Every structure is written in structure tokens, then in C-alpha cells.
Amino acid sequence: MKNARNMIVLVLVNLMFTGCAALREESGYWGVRVAAPVHYDMWVIDAHFEKSGVRGWRAPFGGHTGCCWAGAHGPAGSGGELKPFPNLMLLRWFSFAEQKYYSALIRIPVNLQERMMEPAPYIYPDASTGYEPRNTLVLGLAPGGEVVVWIMSQRTNAEEVLRVSAAELPGDPADFAGLTKTYLEKHGAYLKEHGVPVEGW
């Protein structure tokens, strides 16, 4: 009888700690942003997230994304909050520079959220320093269908964690004719001089 009671207590304590760990993982802010290299803007058509067995939903961003991939302003871009934290992401976008459509399925590594919770060096607005979790995923979309995933809480502690090659999709670039015209007015001269690198990102 005593052994049975001890076993029940052990199971309850184990459940309590498991529940606390799961709660801790879902508490706080988790964000997602999409970026592209400067001069190589993209248009995010669809972005769907899924936490298997819990829910699937449309991502809190879409439309135009551009600077920045790296440098003083990157990686950074438009985005929103992740709730719950997904294990799958499906993106579909249009590359203005290439006039191509792409799609990528991103499988989030099992331990990534736990890794993001680890404190990382952080510079506060008053220039003091400390440590904060890297609570934001940044999805970088580059020409050639290269997708780079970073974790960060600010660009100074961004860490690359994953690369995925997207698949080219059929689609009519004429659907983006108006936006492409505006894009080329701004970036056409740069593209003519530098071309469109599809690797080395």
C-alpha cells in the first residue's frame, strides 16, 4: 500500500514538472519576421503555420518584404507573434528580381524553442548590457529559393539555425506587373549592374 502511494506521488510530481515545462515553453512572447536581401524584394503570398495535433493557422504577416538580410539593419523584417510555437511552416512567395514563384516547407527542429529560451547577450536602449532569450524567428528569403532561419532578440545576437531550399512553382509574373514596375523603378539600375546572385547567401 505504501509503495503504491509513493508511486502515485511520484507520478503526480512528474506530471506537475512536465506541465510546468510545457507552460514555460508557451509563456512569454514568441515572434516571427520575414526578411529579404536589400534590392531583392519578395512578396509573401501565403504563410501557414502548424503545431501538429494542436492547430494550424495563417501567419500574422504577408505582402511585401525587403531590406534587410544583414548589415546594420538585419536580419529584420515585418512579422508578428507566434502563438502557439509551431513545428511546421509553409511559405509561398514571389521574387521580384527573378520574376519567379517559390514555396518552402520548414520543419522546425524539435529542440529549437528550448534553444531560443537560453539567455543571449543583449544591449538595452540605455546602452547597458545583459542577457535575454532569442525569442524571435527570422525567415530570410533570397534569390534562388534560399531560405535561412535565424533566432534572435536583436540583430546583435542573431544566430543562424537552419537552411532550406525552396521549390520553384508555376505562376504568371504578370500577376505582379504593377508592383514589379514600381520595384524596378527603385532597384532596376542596381540589378542591371550587379545581376541576381542565386547562391552564396
mmCIF file of the C-alpha atoms, coordinates in Angstrom:
data_MODEL
# 
_entry.id   MODEL 
# 
loop_
_atom_site.group_PDB 
_atom_site.id 
_atom_site.type_symbol 
_atom_site.label_atom_id 
_atom_site.label_alt_id 
_atom_site.label_comp_id 
_atom_site.label_asym_id 
_atom_site.label_entity_id 
_atom_site.label_seq_id 
_atom_site.pdbx_PDB_ins_code 
_atom_site.Cartn_x 
_atom_site.Cartn_y 
_atom_site.Cartn_z 
_atom_site.occupancy 
_atom_site.B_iso_or_equiv 
_atom_site.pdbx_formal_charge 
_atom_site.auth_seq_id 
_atom_site.auth_comp_id 
_atom_site.auth_asym_id 
_atom_site.auth_atom_id 
_atom_site.pdbx_PDB_model_num 
ATOM 1   C CA . MET A 1 1   ? 0.000  0.000  0.000   1.00 0.00 ? 1   MET A CA 1 
ATOM 2   C CA . LYS A 1 2   ? 2.811  2.358  0.969   1.00 0.00 ? 2   LYS A CA 1 
ATOM 3   C CA . ASN A 1 3   ? 4.674  1.561  -2.274  1.00 0.00 ? 3   ASN A CA 1 
ATOM 4   C CA . ALA A 1 4   ? 1.529  2.273  -4.308  1.00 0.00 ? 4   ALA A CA 1 
ATOM 5   C CA . ARG A 1 5   ? 1.052  5.631  -2.538  1.00 0.00 ? 5   ARG A CA 1 
ATOM 6   C CA . ASN A 1 6   ? 4.708  6.540  -3.178  1.00 0.00 ? 6   ASN A CA 1 
ATOM 7   C CA . MET A 1 7   ? 4.299  5.609  -6.858  1.00 0.00 ? 7   MET A CA 1 
ATOM 8   C CA . ILE A 1 8   ? 1.190  7.838  -7.189  1.00 0.00 ? 8   ILE A CA 1 
ATOM 9   C CA . VAL A 1 9   ? 3.021  10.754 -5.540  1.00 0.00 ? 9   VAL A CA 1 
ATOM 10  C CA . LEU A 1 10  ? 5.982  10.235 -7.891  1.00 0.00 ? 10  LEU A CA 1 
ATOM 11  C CA . VAL A 1 11  ? 3.700  10.212 -10.957 1.00 0.00 ? 11  VAL A CA 1 
ATOM 12  C CA . LEU A 1 12  ? 1.875  13.371 -9.796  1.00 0.00 ? 12  LEU A CA 1 
ATOM 13  C CA . VAL A 1 13  ? 5.150  15.222 -9.169  1.00 0.00 ? 13  VAL A CA 1 
ATOM 14  C CA . ASN A 1 14  ? 6.417  14.144 -12.590 1.00 0.00 ? 14  ASN A CA 1 
ATOM 15  C CA . LEU A 1 15  ? 3.203  15.383 -14.267 1.00 0.00 ? 15  LEU A CA 1 
ATOM 16  C CA . MET A 1 16  ? 3.440  18.660 -12.391 1.00 0.00 ? 16  MET A CA 1 
ATOM 17  C CA . PHE A 1 17  ? 7.016  19.318 -13.610 1.00 0.00 ? 17  PHE A CA 1 
ATOM 18  C CA . THR A 1 18  ? 6.151  18.225 -17.167 1.00 0.00 ? 18  THR A CA 1 
ATOM 19  C CA . GLY A 1 19  ? 3.159  20.591 -17.171 1.00 0.00 ? 19  GLY A CA 1 
ATOM 20  C CA . CYS A 1 20  ? 5.278  23.454 -15.826 1.00 0.00 ? 20  CYS A CA 1 
ATOM 21  C CA . ALA A 1 21  ? 7.903  22.914 -18.526 1.00 0.00 ? 21  ALA A CA 1 
ATOM 22  C CA . ALA A 1 22  ? 5.245  22.928 -21.260 1.00 0.00 ? 22  ALA A CA 1 
ATOM 23  C CA . LEU A 1 23  ? 3.670  26.049 -19.766 1.00 0.00 ? 23  LEU A CA 1 
ATOM 24  C CA . ARG A 1 24  ? 7.035  27.771 -19.584 1.00 0.00 ? 24  ARG A CA 1 
ATOM 25  C CA . GLU A 1 25  ? 7.682  26.998 -23.262 1.00 0.00 ? 25  GLU A CA 1 
ATOM 26  C CA . GLU A 1 26  ? 4.372  28.563 -24.325 1.00 0.00 ? 26  GLU A CA 1 
ATOM 27  C CA . SER A 1 27  ? 4.530  31.572 -21.979 1.00 0.00 ? 27  SER A CA 1 
ATOM 28  C CA . GLY A 1 28  ? 6.055  34.891 -22.925 1.00 0.00 ? 28  GLY A CA 1 
ATOM 29  C CA . TYR A 1 29  ? 6.431  36.410 -26.366 1.00 0.00 ? 29  TYR A CA 1 
ATOM 30  C CA . TRP A 1 30  ? 7.420  34.368 -29.420 1.00 0.00 ? 30  TRP A CA 1 
ATOM 31  C CA . GLY A 1 31  ? 7.765  36.281 -32.663 1.00 0.00 ? 31  GLY A CA 1 
ATOM 32  C CA . VAL A 1 32  ? 8.355  35.679 -36.349 1.00 0.00 ? 32  VAL A CA 1 
ATOM 33  C CA . ARG A 1 33  ? 9.659  38.030 -39.045 1.00 0.00 ? 33  ARG A CA 1 
ATOM 34  C CA . VAL A 1 34  ? 10.396 37.727 -42.761 1.00 0.00 ? 34  VAL A CA 1 
ATOM 35  C CA . ALA A 1 35  ? 13.338 39.431 -44.451 1.00 0.00 ? 35  ALA A CA 1 
ATOM 36  C CA . ALA A 1 36  ? 14.959 39.633 -47.891 1.00 0.00 ? 36  ALA A CA 1 
ATOM 37  C CA . PRO A 1 37  ? 18.347 40.950 -49.040 1.00 0.00 ? 37  PRO A CA 1 
ATOM 38  C CA . VAL A 1 38  ? 18.441 44.650 -49.863 1.00 0.00 ? 38  VAL A CA 1 
ATOM 39  C CA . HIS A 1 39  ? 17.480 45.263 -53.541 1.00 0.00 ? 39  HIS A CA 1 
ATOM 40  C CA . TYR A 1 40  ? 15.964 41.749 -53.827 1.00 0.00 ? 40  TYR A CA 1 
ATOM 41  C CA . ASP A 1 41  ? 12.418 42.266 -52.543 1.00 0.00 ? 41  ASP A CA 1 
ATOM 42  C CA . MET A 1 42  ? 9.850  39.472 -52.218 1.00 0.00 ? 42  MET A CA 1 
ATOM 43  C CA . TRP A 1 43  ? 6.091  39.302 -51.914 1.00 0.00 ? 43  TRP A CA 1 
ATOM 44  C CA . VAL A 1 44  ? 4.831  36.718 -49.392 1.00 0.00 ? 44  VAL A CA 1 
ATOM 45  C CA . ILE A 1 45  ? 1.647  35.257 -50.881 1.00 0.00 ? 45  ILE A CA 1 
ATOM 46  C CA . ASP A 1 46  ? 0.811  32.629 -48.258 1.00 0.00 ? 46  ASP A CA 1 
ATOM 47  C CA . ALA A 1 47  ? 2.296  31.673 -44.911 1.00 0.00 ? 47  ALA A CA 1 
ATOM 48  C CA . HIS A 1 48  ? 0.728  28.841 -42.938 1.00 0.00 ? 48  HIS A CA 1 
ATOM 49  C CA . PHE A 1 49  ? 1.924  27.549 -39.586 1.00 0.00 ? 49  PHE A CA 1 
ATOM 50  C CA . GLU A 1 50  ? 1.069  24.340 -37.763 1.00 0.00 ? 50  GLU A CA 1 
ATOM 51  C CA . LYS A 1 51  ? 1.583  22.943 -34.298 1.00 0.00 ? 51  LYS A CA 1 
ATOM 52  C CA . SER A 1 52  ? 0.804  19.297 -35.001 1.00 0.00 ? 52  SER A CA 1 
ATOM 53  C CA . GLY A 1 53  ? -2.153 17.978 -33.040 1.00 0.00 ? 53  GLY A CA 1 
ATOM 54  C CA . VAL A 1 54  ? -2.983 21.457 -31.712 1.00 0.00 ? 54  VAL A CA 1 
ATOM 55  C CA . ARG A 1 55  ? -3.860 23.854 -34.555 1.00 0.00 ? 55  ARG A CA 1 
ATOM 56  C CA . GLY A 1 56  ? -2.964 25.177 -37.974 1.00 0.00 ? 56  GLY A CA 1 
ATOM 57  C CA . TRP A 1 57  ? -3.297 28.873 -38.819 1.00 0.00 ? 57  TRP A CA 1 
ATOM 58  C CA . ARG A 1 58  ? -2.397 31.585 -41.267 1.00 0.00 ? 58  ARG A CA 1 
ATOM 59  C CA . ALA A 1 59  ? 0.713  33.508 -40.286 1.00 0.00 ? 59  ALA A CA 1 
ATOM 60  C CA . PRO A 1 60  ? 0.489  37.084 -38.951 1.00 0.00 ? 60  PRO A CA 1 
ATOM 61  C CA . PHE A 1 61  ? 2.309  38.612 -41.932 1.00 0.00 ? 61  PHE A CA 1 
ATOM 62  C CA . GLY A 1 62  ? 2.243  38.726 -45.704 1.00 0.00 ? 62  GLY A CA 1 
ATOM 63  C CA . GLY A 1 63  ? 2.779  41.019 -48.635 1.00 0.00 ? 63  GLY A CA 1 
ATOM 64  C CA . HIS A 1 64  ? 5.925  42.982 -49.396 1.00 0.00 ? 64  HIS A CA 1 
ATOM 65  C CA . THR A 1 65  ? 9.218  42.224 -47.666 1.00 0.00 ? 65  THR A CA 1 
ATOM 66  C CA . GLY A 1 66  ? 12.599 43.714 -48.385 1.00 0.00 ? 66  GLY A CA 1 
ATOM 67  C CA . CYS A 1 67  ? 15.603 45.050 -46.509 1.00 0.00 ? 67  CYS A CA 1 
ATOM 68  C CA . CYS A 1 68  ? 17.202 43.702 -44.562 1.00 0.00 ? 68  CYS A CA 1 
ATOM 69  C CA . TRP A 1 69  ? 19.029 40.415 -44.667 1.00 0.00 ? 69  TRP A CA 1 
ATOM 70  C CA . ALA A 1 70  ? 22.236 41.515 -42.985 1.00 0.00 ? 70  ALA A CA 1 
ATOM 71  C CA . GLY A 1 71  ? 24.263 44.558 -42.015 1.00 0.00 ? 71  GLY A CA 1 
ATOM 72  C CA . ALA A 1 72  ? 23.325 47.397 -39.684 1.00 0.00 ? 72  ALA A CA 1 
ATOM 73  C CA . HIS A 1 73  ? 19.604 46.760 -40.144 1.00 0.00 ? 73  HIS A CA 1 
ATOM 74  C CA . GLY A 1 74  ? 19.392 42.989 -40.442 1.00 0.00 ? 74  GLY A CA 1 
ATOM 75  C CA . PRO A 1 75  ? 18.269 40.408 -40.189 1.00 0.00 ? 75  PRO A CA 1 
ATOM 76  C CA . ALA A 1 76  ? 14.919 42.120 -39.729 1.00 0.00 ? 76  ALA A CA 1 
ATOM 77  C CA . GLY A 1 77  ? 11.573 42.487 -41.430 1.00 0.00 ? 77  GLY A CA 1 
ATOM 78  C CA . SER A 1 78  ? 7.819  42.561 -40.992 1.00 0.00 ? 78  SER A CA 1 
ATOM 79  C CA . GLY A 1 79  ? 6.071  39.942 -38.880 1.00 0.00 ? 79  GLY A CA 1 
ATOM 80  C CA . GLY A 1 80  ? 4.041  39.256 -35.776 1.00 0.00 ? 80  GLY A CA 1 
ATOM 81  C CA . GLU A 1 81  ? 3.530  36.981 -32.801 1.00 0.00 ? 81  GLU A CA 1 
ATOM 82  C CA . LEU A 1 82  ? 3.760  33.172 -32.814 1.00 0.00 ? 82  LEU A CA 1 
ATOM 83  C CA . LYS A 1 83  ? 1.134  31.565 -30.630 1.00 0.00 ? 83  LYS A CA 1 
ATOM 84  C CA . PRO A 1 84  ? 1.442  28.634 -30.186 1.00 0.00 ? 84  PRO A CA 1 
ATOM 85  C CA . PHE A 1 85  ? 5.014  27.887 -31.242 1.00 0.00 ? 85  PHE A CA 1 
ATOM 86  C CA . PRO A 1 86  ? 4.778  25.847 -34.490 1.00 0.00 ? 86  PRO A CA 1 
ATOM 87  C CA . ASN A 1 87  ? 6.679  22.809 -35.694 1.00 0.00 ? 87  ASN A CA 1 
ATOM 88  C CA . LEU A 1 88  ? 5.846  23.350 -39.389 1.00 0.00 ? 88  LEU A CA 1 
ATOM 89  C CA . MET A 1 89  ? 5.819  26.455 -41.610 1.00 0.00 ? 89  MET A CA 1 
ATOM 90  C CA . LEU A 1 90  ? 4.735  26.574 -45.250 1.00 0.00 ? 90  LEU A CA 1 
ATOM 91  C CA . LEU A 1 91  ? 5.630  29.701 -47.232 1.00 0.00 ? 91  LEU A CA 1 
ATOM 92  C CA . ARG A 1 92  ? 4.818  30.734 -50.789 1.00 0.00 ? 92  ARG A CA 1 
ATOM 93  C CA . TRP A 1 93  ? 6.290  33.903 -52.293 1.00 0.00 ? 93  TRP A CA 1 
ATOM 94  C CA . PHE A 1 94  ? 7.126  35.834 -55.449 1.00 0.00 ? 94  PHE A CA 1 
ATOM 95  C CA . SER A 1 95  ? 10.659 37.089 -56.176 1.00 0.00 ? 95  SER A CA 1 
ATOM 96  C CA . PHE A 1 96  ? 10.560 40.456 -57.968 1.00 0.00 ? 96  PHE A CA 1 
ATOM 97  C CA . ALA A 1 97  ? 14.167 40.302 -59.159 1.00 0.00 ? 97  ALA A CA 1 
ATOM 98  C CA . GLU A 1 98  ? 13.767 36.828 -60.678 1.00 0.00 ? 98  GLU A CA 1 
ATOM 99  C CA . GLN A 1 99  ? 10.083 37.044 -61.636 1.00 0.00 ? 99  GLN A CA 1 
ATOM 100 C CA . LYS A 1 100 ? 9.602  33.594 -60.078 1.00 0.00 ? 100 LYS A CA 1 
ATOM 101 C CA . TYR A 1 101 ? 7.326  31.937 -57.563 1.00 0.00 ? 101 TYR A CA 1 
ATOM 102 C CA . TYR A 1 102 ? 8.691  29.757 -54.743 1.00 0.00 ? 102 TYR A CA 1 
ATOM 103 C CA . SER A 1 103 ? 7.401  27.543 -51.954 1.00 0.00 ? 103 SER A CA 1 
ATOM 104 C CA . ALA A 1 104 ? 9.206  26.085 -48.937 1.00 0.00 ? 104 ALA A CA 1 
ATOM 105 C CA . LEU A 1 105 ? 8.213  23.743 -46.126 1.00 0.00 ? 105 LEU A CA 1 
ATOM 106 C CA . ILE A 1 106 ? 10.208 24.490 -42.994 1.00 0.00 ? 106 ILE A CA 1 
ATOM 107 C CA . ARG A 1 107 ? 10.350 21.787 -40.323 1.00 0.00 ? 107 ARG A CA 1 
ATOM 108 C CA . ILE A 1 108 ? 11.298 23.400 -37.024 1.00 0.00 ? 108 ILE A CA 1 
ATOM 109 C CA . PRO A 1 109 ? 13.899 21.345 -35.112 1.00 0.00 ? 109 PRO A CA 1 
ATOM 110 C CA . VAL A 1 110 ? 12.398 19.659 -32.042 1.00 0.00 ? 110 VAL A CA 1 
ATOM 111 C CA . ASN A 1 111 ? 14.663 21.434 -29.552 1.00 0.00 ? 111 ASN A CA 1 
ATOM 112 C CA . LEU A 1 112 ? 14.614 24.889 -31.185 1.00 0.00 ? 112 LEU A CA 1 
ATOM 113 C CA . GLN A 1 113 ? 12.179 26.567 -28.800 1.00 0.00 ? 113 GLN A CA 1 
ATOM 114 C CA . GLU A 1 114 ? 14.201 25.304 -25.843 1.00 0.00 ? 114 GLU A CA 1 
ATOM 115 C CA . ARG A 1 115 ? 17.349 26.629 -27.501 1.00 0.00 ? 115 ARG A CA 1 
ATOM 116 C CA . MET A 1 116 ? 15.687 30.014 -28.023 1.00 0.00 ? 116 MET A CA 1 
ATOM 117 C CA . MET A 1 117 ? 14.955 30.249 -24.299 1.00 0.00 ? 117 MET A CA 1 
ATOM 118 C CA . GLU A 1 118 ? 18.665 30.220 -23.432 1.00 0.00 ? 118 GLU A CA 1 
ATOM 119 C CA . PRO A 1 119 ? 19.835 33.746 -22.430 1.00 0.00 ? 119 PRO A CA 1 
ATOM 120 C CA . ALA A 1 120 ? 21.911 35.539 -25.073 1.00 0.00 ? 120 ALA A CA 1 
ATOM 121 C CA . PRO A 1 121 ? 23.899 38.805 -24.887 1.00 0.00 ? 121 PRO A CA 1 
ATOM 122 C CA . TYR A 1 122 ? 21.572 41.809 -25.232 1.00 0.00 ? 122 TYR A CA 1 
ATOM 123 C CA . ILE A 1 123 ? 22.156 45.576 -25.500 1.00 0.00 ? 123 ILE A CA 1 
ATOM 124 C CA . TYR A 1 124 ? 19.397 47.641 -23.858 1.00 0.00 ? 124 TYR A CA 1 
ATOM 125 C CA . PRO A 1 125 ? 18.239 51.088 -25.094 1.00 0.00 ? 125 PRO A CA 1 
ATOM 126 C CA . ASP A 1 126 ? 20.292 52.826 -22.370 1.00 0.00 ? 126 ASP A CA 1 
ATOM 127 C CA . ALA A 1 127 ? 23.427 51.041 -23.741 1.00 0.00 ? 127 ALA A CA 1 
ATOM 128 C CA . SER A 1 128 ? 23.671 48.761 -20.707 1.00 0.00 ? 128 SER A CA 1 
ATOM 129 C CA . THR A 1 129 ? 24.145 45.069 -21.412 1.00 0.00 ? 129 THR A CA 1 
ATOM 130 C CA . GLY A 1 130 ? 22.526 41.898 -20.129 1.00 0.00 ? 130 GLY A CA 1 
ATOM 131 C CA . TYR A 1 131 ? 21.013 38.671 -21.316 1.00 0.00 ? 131 TYR A CA 1 
ATOM 132 C CA . GLU A 1 132 ? 17.648 37.926 -22.931 1.00 0.00 ? 132 GLU A CA 1 
ATOM 133 C CA . PRO A 1 133 ? 16.202 34.859 -24.707 1.00 0.00 ? 133 PRO A CA 1 
ATOM 134 C CA . ARG A 1 134 ? 16.312 34.815 -28.511 1.00 0.00 ? 134 ARG A CA 1 
ATOM 135 C CA . ASN A 1 135 ? 12.518 34.823 -28.773 1.00 0.00 ? 135 ASN A CA 1 
ATOM 136 C CA . THR A 1 136 ? 12.072 35.670 -32.469 1.00 0.00 ? 136 THR A CA 1 
ATOM 137 C CA . LEU A 1 137 ? 12.439 33.576 -35.619 1.00 0.00 ? 137 LEU A CA 1 
ATOM 138 C CA . VAL A 1 138 ? 13.543 35.480 -38.716 1.00 0.00 ? 138 VAL A CA 1 
ATOM 139 C CA . LEU A 1 139 ? 12.886 33.773 -42.057 1.00 0.00 ? 139 LEU A CA 1 
ATOM 140 C CA . GLY A 1 140 ? 15.203 35.100 -44.760 1.00 0.00 ? 140 GLY A CA 1 
ATOM 141 C CA . LEU A 1 141 ? 14.061 34.664 -48.378 1.00 0.00 ? 141 LEU A CA 1 
ATOM 142 C CA . ALA A 1 142 ? 16.798 35.058 -51.000 1.00 0.00 ? 142 ALA A CA 1 
ATOM 143 C CA . PRO A 1 143 ? 17.016 34.733 -54.793 1.00 0.00 ? 143 PRO A CA 1 
ATOM 144 C CA . GLY A 1 144 ? 17.438 31.159 -55.957 1.00 0.00 ? 144 GLY A CA 1 
ATOM 145 C CA . GLY A 1 145 ? 14.918 29.977 -53.369 1.00 0.00 ? 145 GLY A CA 1 
ATOM 146 C CA . GLU A 1 146 ? 17.343 30.013 -50.440 1.00 0.00 ? 146 GLU A CA 1 
ATOM 147 C CA . VAL A 1 147 ? 15.622 30.201 -47.043 1.00 0.00 ? 147 VAL A CA 1 
ATOM 148 C CA . VAL A 1 148 ? 17.715 30.992 -43.967 1.00 0.00 ? 148 VAL A CA 1 
ATOM 149 C CA . VAL A 1 149 ? 16.261 30.810 -40.446 1.00 0.00 ? 149 VAL A CA 1 
ATOM 150 C CA . TRP A 1 150 ? 17.776 32.852 -37.619 1.00 0.00 ? 150 TRP A CA 1 
ATOM 151 C CA . ILE A 1 151 ? 16.866 33.079 -33.923 1.00 0.00 ? 151 ILE A CA 1 
ATOM 152 C CA . MET A 1 152 ? 17.365 36.422 -32.192 1.00 0.00 ? 152 MET A CA 1 
ATOM 153 C CA . SER A 1 153 ? 16.056 39.033 -29.794 1.00 0.00 ? 153 SER A CA 1 
ATOM 154 C CA . GLN A 1 154 ? 18.018 41.768 -31.595 1.00 0.00 ? 154 GLN A CA 1 
ATOM 155 C CA . ARG A 1 155 ? 20.283 41.715 -34.640 1.00 0.00 ? 155 ARG A CA 1 
ATOM 156 C CA . THR A 1 156 ? 23.441 41.708 -32.471 1.00 0.00 ? 156 THR A CA 1 
ATOM 157 C CA . ASN A 1 157 ? 22.618 38.214 -31.159 1.00 0.00 ? 157 ASN A CA 1 
ATOM 158 C CA . ALA A 1 158 ? 21.163 36.700 -34.340 1.00 0.00 ? 158 ALA A CA 1 
ATOM 159 C CA . GLU A 1 159 ? 22.208 33.089 -34.841 1.00 0.00 ? 159 GLU A CA 1 
ATOM 160 C CA . GLU A 1 160 ? 21.609 31.043 -37.988 1.00 0.00 ? 160 GLU A CA 1 
ATOM 161 C CA . VAL A 1 161 ? 19.954 27.709 -37.171 1.00 0.00 ? 161 VAL A CA 1 
ATOM 162 C CA . LEU A 1 162 ? 18.623 26.305 -40.431 1.00 0.00 ? 162 LEU A CA 1 
ATOM 163 C CA . ARG A 1 163 ? 18.765 26.490 -44.243 1.00 0.00 ? 163 ARG A CA 1 
ATOM 164 C CA . VAL A 1 164 ? 16.102 25.190 -46.612 1.00 0.00 ? 164 VAL A CA 1 
ATOM 165 C CA . SER A 1 165 ? 15.962 25.105 -50.420 1.00 0.00 ? 165 SER A CA 1 
ATOM 166 C CA . ALA A 1 166 ? 12.605 26.186 -51.809 1.00 0.00 ? 166 ALA A CA 1 
ATOM 167 C CA . ALA A 1 167 ? 10.882 24.665 -54.836 1.00 0.00 ? 167 ALA A CA 1 
ATOM 168 C CA . GLU A 1 168 ? 10.091 26.841 -57.830 1.00 0.00 ? 168 GLU A CA 1 
ATOM 169 C CA . LEU A 1 169 ? 6.351  26.988 -58.529 1.00 0.00 ? 169 LEU A CA 1 
ATOM 170 C CA . PRO A 1 170 ? 4.423  27.671 -61.718 1.00 0.00 ? 170 PRO A CA 1 
ATOM 171 C CA . GLY A 1 171 ? 2.802  31.086 -61.843 1.00 0.00 ? 171 GLY A CA 1 
ATOM 172 C CA . ASP A 1 172 ? 2.283  34.083 -64.072 1.00 0.00 ? 172 ASP A CA 1 
ATOM 173 C CA . PRO A 1 173 ? 4.611  37.023 -63.300 1.00 0.00 ? 173 PRO A CA 1 
ATOM 174 C CA . ALA A 1 174 ? 2.037  39.262 -64.986 1.00 0.00 ? 174 ALA A CA 1 
ATOM 175 C CA . ASP A 1 175 ? 0.002  38.961 -61.760 1.00 0.00 ? 175 ASP A CA 1 
ATOM 176 C CA . PHE A 1 176 ? 2.641  41.230 -60.194 1.00 0.00 ? 176 PHE A CA 1 
ATOM 177 C CA . ALA A 1 177 ? 3.177  43.524 -63.205 1.00 0.00 ? 177 ALA A CA 1 
ATOM 178 C CA . GLY A 1 178 ? 2.195  46.744 -61.412 1.00 0.00 ? 178 GLY A CA 1 
ATOM 179 C CA . LEU A 1 179 ? 4.262  46.016 -58.319 1.00 0.00 ? 179 LEU A CA 1 
ATOM 180 C CA . THR A 1 180 ? 7.196  44.861 -60.458 1.00 0.00 ? 180 THR A CA 1 
ATOM 181 C CA . LYS A 1 181 ? 7.157  48.169 -62.342 1.00 0.00 ? 181 LYS A CA 1 
ATOM 182 C CA . THR A 1 182 ? 7.392  50.076 -59.056 1.00 0.00 ? 182 THR A CA 1 
ATOM 183 C CA . TYR A 1 183 ? 10.111 47.724 -57.818 1.00 0.00 ? 183 TYR A CA 1 
ATOM 184 C CA . LEU A 1 184 ? 12.221 48.144 -60.978 1.00 0.00 ? 184 LEU A CA 1 
ATOM 185 C CA . GLU A 1 185 ? 11.925 51.934 -60.845 1.00 0.00 ? 185 GLU A CA 1 
ATOM 186 C CA . LYS A 1 186 ? 13.668 51.750 -57.483 1.00 0.00 ? 186 LYS A CA 1 
ATOM 187 C CA . HIS A 1 187 ? 16.059 48.816 -57.942 1.00 0.00 ? 187 HIS A CA 1 
ATOM 188 C CA . GLY A 1 188 ? 16.363 48.278 -61.714 1.00 0.00 ? 188 GLY A CA 1 
ATOM 189 C CA . ALA A 1 189 ? 19.688 50.127 -62.071 1.00 0.00 ? 189 ALA A CA 1 
ATOM 190 C CA . TYR A 1 190 ? 21.207 48.096 -59.236 1.00 0.00 ? 190 TYR A CA 1 
ATOM 191 C CA . LEU A 1 191 ? 20.032 44.812 -60.799 1.00 0.00 ? 191 LEU A CA 1 
ATOM 192 C CA . LYS A 1 192 ? 21.473 45.823 -64.187 1.00 0.00 ? 192 LYS A CA 1 
ATOM 193 C CA . GLU A 1 193 ? 24.860 46.468 -62.601 1.00 0.00 ? 193 GLU A CA 1 
ATOM 194 C CA . HIS A 1 194 ? 25.004 43.592 -60.094 1.00 0.00 ? 194 HIS A CA 1 
ATOM 195 C CA . GLY A 1 195 ? 22.681 40.943 -61.506 1.00 0.00 ? 195 GLY A CA 1 
ATOM 196 C CA . VAL A 1 196 ? 20.764 38.459 -59.354 1.00 0.00 ? 196 VAL A CA 1 
ATOM 197 C CA . PRO A 1 197 ? 23.026 36.104 -57.377 1.00 0.00 ? 197 PRO A CA 1 
ATOM 198 C CA . VAL A 1 198 ? 21.267 32.805 -56.702 1.00 0.00 ? 198 VAL A CA 1 
ATOM 199 C CA . GLU A 1 199 ? 23.829 31.361 -54.315 1.00 0.00 ? 199 GLU A CA 1 
ATOM 200 C CA . GLY A 1 200 ? 26.243 32.500 -51.636 1.00 0.00 ? 200 GLY A CA 1 
ATOM 201 C CA . TRP A 1 201 ? 23.571 33.937 -49.402 1.00 0.00 ? 201 TRP A CA 1 
# 
